Amino acid sequence: MAVVAERAFTSRSTLQRVEAGDTNVGIGIYAGVLQALGLLQGLSEVADIRYDHVGQALASAALPRRVHSGRPGRLGDA
């Protein structure tokens, strides 16, 4: 634990808070710990929409069922 804390440039008590999932610990500390453990590349997946199935479902549900194009025969007219 002391080695990981040192490599993450943080204290052992903060590292314990990270392990406990403390939401008051800054994202930079989490990134430092991930870097110290060789897991930083996984951080980019956290906000990747491809892995957010719930968010995609909510966004799809909010889309209109039909799209009205306006008056017929007037497409492209300005």
Helices and strands as residue ranges (DSSP letters): H 2-7, H 12-19, H 27-36, G 40-45, G 49-51, H 53-61
